[in-house]
Amino acid sequence: MPKPRSKNVPVPQPPPEVRTLLEVIDRTGMDSRRRWQPMDIDAVLTLNGTGELSDVYDLHNAMERTWPALATALQKVRDAAASVDWQVLPADESPEAALRAEVVRAVVRQSAPDVAAMEFGFAGAGARLADFDYRGLGVQEMLFTNADGSPYLIDVPEIGLVQGVRALRNVHPNYLGWPWSGMNEGQRAGDALRFRPGGRRRGRAALEAFPQHQFLIHMGGTSNDHPAFSSRLSTLALWWVGYAYGQEWFFNFAQFFGVPLIWATYDKLDGAARNALINALKNLAGSRVGAVPAGTTLNALDVAKSGENLPQVSLIRDADAQAQRTILGATLTSEQGERGSQALGTVHAGVELTVLCAVLSRVADTLGQLARAVTFWNFGSEAGAPVFDHGLGKVYDELARMNRDSQFAGLAPIARDEFYARHGLRVPADDEPVVGGPAVPVPVPVPEGKKARAHTAAAAEPTREERQLAEVLARISQEAAAEGVRQAEAAKTTAD
């Protein structure tokens, strides 16, 4: 335990040792299962429930590597998390809380990751935690030491040396596991995610509790099910199999029917002519050629024109749409239909912002573990640790408020001062240059005297376009009246 110290002076204590290693993984075997079957998916997800996390980790990675729609949606969430201007907020208004917040801000700003060793700084941590939110869970180790094992200390102006977080890195699932029923009572100690020292891909190695204030543990998903089964990426696994097979079937279809078929007839008694004809057709049109004896009936199916209606294309399209719905909450391209893209684009952006706010709120909770760790290693206790805020909630609230005001203004007037105050804006002066707002009509000067009467008379005369429109309307009215008379006379004649 750290030594007692003053609440107002950070005194770094010896940092913890690194608990995980960068394993040299056999990358050549990552894609060994080139054709995943539904039974393979079921087996992997079942194994994940027993506490072995490596196989489902490989499954999720294979899905993202081979499914562009899924990779794009996940990258969109990661980019949003990486670009957030995270705010470090004090726990309360006390000077001690303000000091702890300032120390955490300094630690967040000053990292020194070794990129070659797959380490990353604070922005990378947020992006990867957002990725964990869809994978179900993930763990990152905070590195408090330099490469030589010495403490990573940073100098904060007016505060002094503090213990910093040099970098973070993802913990491979080999180091993680869930307790299972076959373990003895001493190893189980409750159904909680555990740390596997040394790391093993399989086997019943001993599990232990995570060392305190050294790891960031993120539990994603939104269901109340066990985290081993609540991964949203796992819900897309069968769609991914459908996408992969649909893509393969579609490529086969394009190979067979995408090239026009050309054939010619020959005298069945002339074998030399047949060979020469086939060679000529190959030179002319490629491989989809044929030569048949004269008098043979050949039926060629023309299915290339109906490519949009192929079940393979529908399977690929539906799988892509489902991936976007699962990750981003909605998909614009698959739902556009006849409703237009502009209005749907607004709805889509709103849904995306709602989803991102929810994901980043869970990421902020996990980053709170970093704030508590930095506070602990510098002040001896995590009490008074600051919190992280992504700030997107305020943006979402402001957009919702503007949308509501815009709709209400179409029904009833709004007091100008109250409207500006709601949005934190100052009411512009009457003679102050402004931007935006509705177009203001420009008054047209009216001449005086005789010119005024002439101007009024000219304004009263219809324009050339107005006269043409009146003539067209009159002609239509006359033709309609004449047609009505003809129909009445015809009905009378029929009745007689």
C-alpha positions, -999 to +999 in steps of 0.1 A: +000+000+000+012+035-007+025+057+021+002+084+035+008+118+019-007+153+017-039+158-002-025+188-020+009+174-031+012+145-055+040+121-045+044+093-071+050+059-057+069+031-074+049+020-105+036-015-111+055-039-133+042-048-168+019-079-165+014-088-202+038-095-230+035-090-268+031-125-279+044-136-313+011-149-328+010-173-357-006-149-382-004-175-410-032-194-393-055-165-388-074-172-420-071-210-420-109-213-419-115-198-453-151-210-454-170-205-422-201-226-418-231-218-396-221-247-374-187-232-370-202-199-357-224-218-332-194-238-319-173-206-315-200-187-296-207-217-274-170-220-266-169-183-258-195-189-231-172-215-214-146-188-207-123-192-238-123-158-256-096-164-283-118-181-309-145-154-308-118-128-310-105-144-342-140-146-355-147-109-350-113-100-366-121-122-396-155-105-400-140-071-400-112-080-424-135-095-450-167-074-447-162-038-460-196-025-448-189-037-412-153-024-413-165+011-425-192+013-398-168+003-371-141+027-383-167+055-383-173+049-346-136+046-338-128+079-357-156+097-338-141+084-305-106+094-315-116+129-325-136+137-293-122+166-273-125+148-239-130+171-209-116+162-175-140+175-149-132+177-112-152+155-088-163+186-069-155+223-064-128+217-038-091+227-044-081+191-039-104+179-067-092+207-090-056+195-084-064+159-092-082+170-124-051+190-135-028+161-129-050+138-149-052+164-177-014+165-178-011+127-179-035+125-208-017+151-228+018+137-223+022+101-234+050+084-253+038+052-269+061+029-288+041+025-320+063-003-333+053-023-302+016-016-309+012+009-281-010+039-283-018+071-264-050+085-250-068+092-283-060+056-294-073+043-261-107+060-266-110+047-302-102+011-292-126+012-262-154+022-286-144-008-307-146-030-275-182-018-270-193-038-301-171-068-294-186-073-260-156-067-239-119-057-240-090-049-217-061-025-220-030-024-199-017+010-187+021+012-189+036+033-161+073+026-168+099+034-195+115+007-217+142+003-191+117-002-162+122+032-147+091+052-137+076+074-164+074+108-147+062+140-162+068+175-150+036+195-145+041+233-142+034+246-106+028+210-095+060+191-100+068+155-110+039+132-113+035+095-123+023+094-159+009+068-182+035+063-209+012+043-231-016+017-233-019-015-253-047-040-259-045-072-238-048-103-260-077-126-250-050-153-242-046-134-209-083-133-202-109-158-192-142-165-174-144-190-146-161-222-155-179-249-135-150-273-137-127-250-116-122-255-080-138-231-055-106-212-049-101-205-085-137-195-093-143-168-066-174-155-084-184-151-120-161-122-131-137-116-159-103-128-147-067-123-156-046-153-168-010-147-159+014-158-186-014-161-211-025-194-227-046-199-258-063-229-244-061-250-213-073-246-177-047-223-165-052-206-131-072-173-132-068-145-108-083-111-101-069-082-122-042-062-104-058-030-092-053+003-110-033-012-138-059-022-164-089-006-182-117-032-184-146-023-208-178-042-209-198-034-240-232-045-253-265-032-242-284-064-232-288-078-197-273-111-208-239-123-197-211-103-214-199-135-230-231-135-251-239-098-254-215-089-282-232-070-310-207-083-335-216-118-327-252-111-337-239-103-372-219-136-375-245-155-395-252-124-417-214-124-423-216-160-435-245-150-458-225-121-471-195-143-478-215-169-496-236-144-515-204-127-527-189-160-539-221-169-557-224-135-573-188-137-586-196-172-600-227-158-617-207-128-631-181-152-644-206-174-662-232-149-674-214-116-674-196-123-707-219-126-738-222-161-753-213-163-790-219-195-810-219-205-847-230-235-867-209-257-890-214-287-912-213-317-889-194-337-916-165-311-917-144-316-886-116-293-898-141-264-902-154-270-866-118-266-851-111-235-872-144-220-862-138-225-825-104-209-827-118-180-845-145-175-820-121-177-791-099-150-807-131-129-812-150-132-779-129-150-753-139-182-736-177-181-737-179-194-773-195-225-788-198-243-821-227-267-828-237-287-859-260-271-883-296-278-874-290-279-837-313-259-814-293-240-788-312-221-760-291-194-742-305-179-710-302-141-710-301-135-672-275-106-671-302-080-675-319-091-642-288-089-621-303-065-596-330-091-587-306-119-580-309-135-546-271-133-543-273-095-547-302-092-522-283-113-497-252-090-499-274-059-498-294-070-468-263-081-449-246-047-455-278-029-444-280-051-412-243-043-404-250-006-406-281-008-385-263-028-358-233-005-356-247+029-364-284+025-356-297+031-391-287+029-428-295+056-453-288+038-485-311+008-478-340+028-465-341+056-489-367+042-513-392+067-525-390+089-495-360+110-507-325+112-493-325+147-478-350+141-450-337+106-444-302+121-442-313+143-414-329+114-395-298+092-402-275+119-388-296+122-357-297+085-351-259+082-356-254+110-331-276+092-306-257+060-310-223+077-307-234+095-276-244+062-260-211+045-270-190+074-258-208+076-225-198+040-218-163+047-229-162+077-205-171+054-177-142+031-186-118+060-189-128+069-153-107+038-144-077+056-158-085+088-138-088+067-106-055+049-114-036+081-120-051+096-088-041+065-069-005+063-081+000+100-073-020+106-042-023+072-026-060+069-029-085+071-057-108+094-037-117+126-054-107+113-089-120+134-118-144+121-145-143+123-183-170+139-204-172+136-242-194+167-246-215+152-274-246+151-252-246+189-252-244+190-290-273+165-292-294+185-268-288+216-287-297+200-320-329+186-305-338+220-291-332+237-324-353+211-342-382+216-318-380+254-320-380+252-358-411+230-358-429+251-332-422+284-351-442+270-380-473+267-356-470+298-334-447+328-329-419+326-303-407+355-282-375+367-297-356+374-265-366+340-251-356+323-283-321+338-283-317+332-246-325+295-251-297+291-275-272+313-256-271+340-283-273+378-280-302+396-297-287+417-325-294+454-327-317+467-353-289+484-373-263+456-367-251+436-397-263+400-394-260+367-412-286+340-417-323+341-410-351+346-435-346+368-465-357+404-459-378+419-488-362+449-504-387+478-508-392+491-543-393+530-545-425+543-560-423+575-582-445+605-575-470+625-595-478+614-631-450+588-630-467+573-600-500+569-618-482+554-648-462+531-625-495+520-609-511+513-642-481+494-655-481+473-624-517+465-628-513+453-664-506+415-667-473+403-679-468+384-711-464+351-691-496+358-672-515+365-704-503+332-719-513+313-688-548+329-689-552+319-725-542+283-718-566+281-689-594+296-710-588+271-738-588+242-714-621+254-699-637+257-733-626+222-743-638+208-711-672+225-716-674+212-752-665+177-741-693+178-714-718+188-741-708+160-763-710+134-735-745+147-726-757+144-762-742+109-765-760+098-733-793+112-746-789+094-779-782+061-761-812+066-740-835+073-770 
